[in-house]
Amino acid sequence: MIKKNAVVLSRFYVVLFVAMGLATQQEVSANFFNQYAYLDNETDATDQAQSPYELSDANDALDFSESEKWTFRLTPYFWLSAMDVDTTVAGATAEVDLSFKDIMDHFDVVGASTHFEAWKNDEWGIMFGFSWILMEGDFEIEDPGTFPIPINFEVEVDIEQTIVALAVVKKVEHENISKNPELPRYRDVDIYGGLQYQYLRQEITITPGPGKLGKSKEWLEPLIGARLSVGLSEKVSFTTMGDLAGFGIGSASDLTAKCMAGFNYKTAKSSILRLSYRLMYIDYSNGSGSEEFGIKGLFHGPWVGWTFLF
């Protein structure tokens, strides 16, 4: 959080960079609270018993052969993320520990996030995830008497992040685990791999002081993951999943690891409410000295999504 009190002259810079760190973190947090929707868009295990995609009339003129059957799933979502990270801007690193409420209290946040999947015969599919976040905040830091004349510092924060992921997904298991033939329950296992693009802009302006600090960076990184979905009843299922990205290849992050677990409730034939808890660890850095820019730490919080099947 932004500290408003310091004891010695040197702490001005500490306060300054903590403000920068907060901005950075807020951004990343918010970005992460948007970011990676594609993670929890699993095939709902409860939908396997009575697929909403199958045509009800065998004589329907639009009936396709099994080899050409496509189904689609769209999931808008949001992530109420807290954060515990070390953030680096202009070579200065600050530790930031913020709740989701802290983030919303200190920043104006605008964003959008969604996840889309297209499946052929429920065997092979394509995942597409998109998230965008813009955060802006104005802060005032009061000088506690370090200078002969009290000075208030104005800090403006402008943060933007975009994440786009594209992956191919393969269903490796689809098994009925129910002992009741009239109420089938399925266990599904999917694996996926692809690419993830990230863009991050962090700019902080301090007046009076050094002026505008920060910059923007973008990178492309490989992504691999797996997902397990288990039907618990006719309408309820459980899903857990995780993936890894980056691996320090090229300009990618050293590591971006995500995992989430939660329950899904089939509210209608073609819609599913999803409630999960999500964690994300990221380790990214670029540059050195006064040009160093990066972030390292954990984001975590409730994740809420609504899937539409068609």
N, C-alpha and C positions, 0 to 999 in steps of 0.2 A: 504494500500500500504506500501511498505517497506520504513521506514524512515531512512534517511541518516544523520540526524542531531540530536544531543542531547546536553543538556546544562550541566548536572551534571553527576557524576559517576553513580548514581543510575539509570539513564536513559539508561545505557548500557543494563540493563536487560529488560527494557521496549522495547527497539529496538529489542533485541534478541527474545523476545516472540512475538512481533508483526510480525517478520519475520516468526516465527513458525506458528502464526495464519494465516498469508497470505498463507503459504503452505497448512495448513490444509484446509483453506477455498477454496483455488483454487481447491484443490482436490475434496472437497465435491461438490463445484460448478460444476467443470467439470463433476464430477461423476453424479451430478444431471442433468447437461445439457445433460448427456447421459441417466442417470437413468430414470425408469418407463415408457418405450415406451408403455407398454401395456395399459396405461391410455387412449390414444385417438384412439384406433383401433375399433371404433364403427361400427356397421352395417350401411352402408351408406344408408340413407333414399331414395336417388334417385335411388338406384339400385333395390328397391323393385318393381318398376313398370315393369321392364323387366329384370328379374334375369339372369345374365350371366352363372349361374350354371345349368339352365334347359337345357335338351337335345332338340335340334331343330327338331330331327326326331323321331316321335312317334314309328317308326318301328326299331329304332336303337337296335342292339343286346345288347348294353351295358345299356339299360334303366333299372333303378332300381325301385323297389316299393317305395312308398313315405316314408315308415317306415325306409328305409335304405339310405336316401339321405344325404350325407355329403358335406359341402362346406368349403372352406379354405380361409383365409386372412392373408397375410404376409406384415408387414409394417416396413421397415428400417426407421430410423428417427434420427434427432439430435436436441438438445436444446441449444439455444444461451443464456445461463443463466448468469444473474448478481446475486450478493449476498449482503445481509446485515445481518451479523450474529456475534455472539460471539463464538469464538472457544477456546477450552481448551486443552493444551498439557503439560504434566509434571506438572500439578497443576497451570499453569499460563494461564490466560484468556486474550484474546485480541479482540478488536472490529475490524471487517473487513468489509469494504464497497467497493466493486470492481465491475466495469462494465465488460461485456464480453470481451471488448477490453483489459482491464487491465490483465485479465487472460491469454489471448493469447500472450500478449507482454512479460509476465514474465515467462511463462512455455512452455516446449516442451510437447505436449499432443498427446497421442495415445489412441484410444478407438473404441468400437464397440457397437451398440445397435440395438435391433430389437424387434418386437412384433408379436406374432402369435396367431391366433384364429381358432378353428375347431368347426363347428356348425352342429348339426344333425337336419334336417327338419326346420332349422332356429328357433328352439324353445329352445334347450339346447346347451351349448357349453363349450369349455375349452379355457382359456386364458393362454398364456405363455409369459413372458417378460424377456429379458436378456439385461444387460448392463455391460460393463467393461471399466475401464478407468485407465490409467497410466500417471502420471504427474511427470516431473523432472525439476528442476530449480537450477541454481547456482547464488548466489547473493553476493555482496560485500558491507559491511557496514563500512563506514569511521568513525573513531573516531574523533570527533570535537575538541579534545584538552583536553579531560578529563584526560588522562594519560600524564606523563612527556614526554614520547616518543610516537608519533602518532602510533596507531595500526589499521590495517584494518582487519576486521573479515570476513572470508569466510563462507558462509552459503549454504549448499547443502540440497535440499528438494527432497524427494522421496515419492510419494503418489500413492496408488493403491486402487481401490474400485470395488467391484463386487456386482451387485444386480440381484437376480433371483426371479420372482414372478409366482405363479401358482394358478389359481382360476377357479371355476365353475361359468358359467354365465347363467342366465335365462332371456328370453324375456317375459316381463309381459304385453307389449302392442304393437300392430302392427295395426294401424288404418289409413285408407285412409282419408285425410283431404281436398282433392281437390273437388271443385264443378264442375270440368270438367271431365266427365267420360273418355275422350280420353287422358287426361294427369294426371294420378293419382299421388298424392304426399302423402307420408306416414310419420306418426309420430311413432317412435319406442322408447320404454323404456326398458332398461336392468338393472338388478341388478346382482352383483357378490360378491363372497366371497372366501377366500382361505388363502394362506400363502405367506409370503415374507421373503427372506433371504438376509442379508446384510453382507458384509465383508469390513472392512476399515483398511488400514494400513497407518500410518502417521509417517514418520521418518525424523528428521532434524539433520544435523551434523554441529556444529559450531566450527571453528578453527581460532585462539586459543580460548579455552573456555571449556565448559562442555562436548564436544564431541557429541556423538549421543544421541538424545532425542526422545521419542515417542514409540509407540508400535502398535499392530494390535488387532482388536476386530471383532467378528462376532456374529450375533444374528438372531433369527427366531421370526417372529411376525405375528399375525393374521391380515387379511386385509378384509375390506368390502367396497363396493362402488356402484355407480349407474351412468347410462349414458342415456342421452336424445339426440335423433337425429331427425331432422325435415327437410323434403324435401321442398325446396324453389322454385325449378324449375326442368326441366327435368335433368339438370346436376349439379345443385348446392344444397347443403344442409348445415345445421347448426348443430353443435354438442357442447354440454357442458357436463361435467362429473366431478365427485369428488369422493375421497375415503379417508378412515381413516385407520391407522394401528398403531400397538404398544400397546397403552393403558397401558404401564408400566407392562405388564405381563412378569414375569420372567426377562430375560436379555434384553427384547425388549426396544425400544425407549419409552419414556413417551408418545409421540405422533408424528406421521408423517401424515400430512394432505396435500392433493394435490387437485388442481382443475384446469381446463383448459376449454377454449371456443374458437371456431373458425369456419371457413368455409371449405367446401370440394368441390372440382371440379372434376367431372368425365371426365378424359382426353380421355378415351377409354372404350370399353365395359368391360375390365378387369383390369382397373387401376384408382386410385383416388389420386389426389394431395390434401394434407391436410395442411392448414396454421392455426395455433392457437397461443394463448398466454397462458402460463402456470405459475402457482405459486405453490410453495411447502414450507411448514413450517415443520421444524424438531426440535425435542427436545430430545437429547440423551446424557446421561452421564454415566460414569463408574468410580469407584474408588473414592479416597479422598486424600486430602493433595497433596503431590508431585506426587502421582500416578493418580491423576484425569485426565480424558480424555473425551472429549465430544464436542458437537456442538449444538447451539441453534440459530435459526433465519430463515430468509426468502430468498428463491431463486426465481427468476422470469425472464422471457424473452420469446422471440418468439420460437415457436416449429414448426418444418417442418418435414413432413413425406410423404411417397409415398406407397400407399397400392396396392398390387397385388392380384387379385381375381382368384381363380381356384377351 
